[in-house]
Amino acid sequence: MPSPQPSGAAPNPVQVADIRTLALVGPAAAGKTTLAEALLLASGAIGSAGSLERGSTVSDFDPLERRMQHSLNAALLHTHWKGSRIHLIDTPGAADFVGQSLPALEAVETAAVVINAATGIEPMAVRLMQQAAERGLDRLIIVNKIDAQGVDLAALLAQIQATFGKECLPLNLPQTQPNGGPTQVLDCFFNRSGQSDFGPVEAAHRALVEQVVEVDAAFVERYLNDGDIDATELHAPLEQALREGHLIPVCFVSARTGAGVTELLDVIHQLLPHPGEGNPPDFLKGEGDAATLVHAQPDPALHVLAHVFKVTVDPYVGKLGVLRVHQGTLTPGMQLYVGDGRKPFKVNHLYLLQGKNHVEVQRALPGDLCAIAKVDELHFDAVLHDAAEDDHIHLKPLPFPVPVHGLAIAPKRRGDEQRLWEILGKLVDEDPCLKVEHVASTNQTVVYGLGELHLRMLLERLREVHRFEVETQPPRIAYRETVTSSAEGHHRHKKQTGGAGQFGEVWLRVEPLPRGGGFEFVDAVKGGTIPGTYIPAVEKGVREVLASGAISGHPVVDVRVTVFDGKHHSVDSKEIAFVTAGRKALLAAMREARSIVLEPIVDVEITAPDAAMGDITGDLAARRGQVAGTHNGLVGSMVIRGQAPLSELAGYQTRLNAMTSGQGRYTLTLSHYEAVPPGVQQQLVAGWQAHEDD
């Protein structure tokens, strides 16, 4: 075993062709953190392996992670193996923390989807395989826990191929020892001989070679003529097959015993792409339809392009921006710009991260994952550059799920509202799937996340990391209001107080837009009946209604408001008068425009034992849900897809646990908004009116 490198030592110098980047992604309990620990141990980066139970792994260094015994944040690691510098990102597997997993795909050439051999293919693995394919990443499937009791690896490989395609072929195969010793792993790319648990290695070797040569006509001809090709000659077509998704390698490991771990390091070193061989990410220059595609070149001599894919805010250390260098060379002392900012900042120190440890380096090349500390301008998804012509370049946006689980929070101590917002701002900086907003109608601060666990961990972090105590209320559903027909509204605001008074009169029309259309404000006033200087005041009044609601106290969406007439007074007209007139005119119009309340409808995907399928579908129907389809999961399990109102799924995991004896899992994704049933609307409207009367 290589001797471990001291934790504070600068890493060995490398070239771009020596760099490998890998994100370990997949469902919770697949063993990603234990596998990362095993890779560090086998490559000599650490002297002994930590464990989740002891809270001593390099990846899970956060106190909450140690207490929960699973990952909550993406952790960066690095090691060296046979001349290659390997960057690893260990990501959380729970669906609630996908905001930490998806950005890791922006920083790597290869997405390694880790599958637990004992539980098989889970929805999170399917989801991340799809995301990796859409981002053009090379994909690698790692089957972990191959020594778990009762696993059928041949059946699992067949299911992997049925789920992800016949292009999923094993690079190595498990071999059970006849003396009862730990399972070993046999290479079947470079090696042609031997007997595995799946049969002769020769058959797997031939399948791999045939799959690889298919991308190159010259190699196909050679293969047909010669009957075989030396695998050492196949590097270029192999990389092409990986880039095009024509080959998705499968590797078998046991992170617990170490079986297949050094073989996996060899695969990373010999077969996975360096930054010049993977598909370059899609940068866009400009905005909207005018944006043009730009591909960074992994050349250390060019000007710098780097992307911030993770931000952490430590109460003591400050802000840390974690970035991937895509082009050029970063060095301490250089000046960089953030996006289209005109003021550069100086890179004082440059670090490689090893969990919580910062290893200072003197340069970062294309492909390197590094960190810059104490630069307040850094933010998630920022593009850093050192050339003026790159000021409008950004990465193609990631398809993050919309946070729809809301929780109203308030400080326990009066007067701490500003500090609460500051802390929440830092937490939102760290997690793109958290959202905070102030609800004007109730004067509440509401945090939105992806699920109950997501919000519970936010509260824990507030209490344990930031020492801030809050009070909470049950989750509120993000209802919306809209109109179903056109109507006009009018209001004259006139107030006389002895001196100069207030006067403003507004006529406007409200009409519906298609769902998702947002808001349009149209100034159609003719003849100066409302002077142009007062139109922004009318719009301000309209927007107050949009924020606070007209019938149930929820934001108004998908409407066009057209101001077409009014009156003013040369002395008494003031902005405040037209703000009030605009607000009350819109309220009057919405009362006549058949306003309705919209509720969020979510896509639900449930994985559960076969025996519980009837109970689950019946329960969904009772919750105003609909089943869209089902398909087989692993043996004995089903995956149910459907839709349901979010309001009906509060505390659903508890209900699901009761129906499946704790074996059920589900994910939610916002689908769309639709009108609530009349009975629900009556309750919401009556409740808001009672609140307004109070």
Summary of the structure (lengths in Angstrom):
residues: 694
radius of gyration: 29.2
end to end distance: 73.2
largest distance: 104.1
contacts: 2356
relative contact order: 0.08
helix: 30%
strand: 31%
